[in-house]
């Protein structure tokens, strides 16, 4: 029998909890807008508190240091990626299509928030976040690749984890280069990432016999 306690809906948040969520959101949004406008290093905690219309001490009730905002930024980008991919409504039926779908979604997120990405990416790297945070993107790629190996679409000479990490590394490298070329059209990132993906696919796709002439 199912425990009736497990089926109970979550209790609604009280006013204090709702206010805390609102203040944290204001602080985060204020910080991100300032980072995009004037740079991460050039933005002070005092400026963030002022933009959020709270006392300076309130900032430390939610974040121990400015660097903690980078962790939240990374988490929100992960959530945005998953939401963007789910919102499309159509899941490609092959591993290649799913990888291209993921790369296109990543490109769209960065292209839509170019100033934000330019301002925060290098700060995120300097803070060691690529090493400290879970490699969720590599895991996402690896999951798709594992399905491709199982279906016979990809060769099994490399592990899915190895390919997942290689794709993540190539994605980040392409993103760094794109951020360093602000004069280039924003939508160029999509083509760059899909070309990068093709470099990997050429090495792991199973050779298919030519289709018979009709």
Buried (B, 14 or more C-beta within 10 A) or exposed (E): EEEEEEEEEEEEEEEEEEEBEEBBEBBBEBBBBBBBEEBBEEBEBEBBBBBBEBEEEBBEEBBEEBBBBBBBBBEEBBEBBEEBBEEEEEEBEEBBBBBBBBBBBBBBBBBEBBBBBBBBBBBBBEBEBBEEBEBBBBBBBBEBBBBBBEEEBBBEEBEBBBBBBBBBBBBBEBBEEBBEEEEEEBEEBBEBBBEBBEEBBEEBBEEEEEEEEE
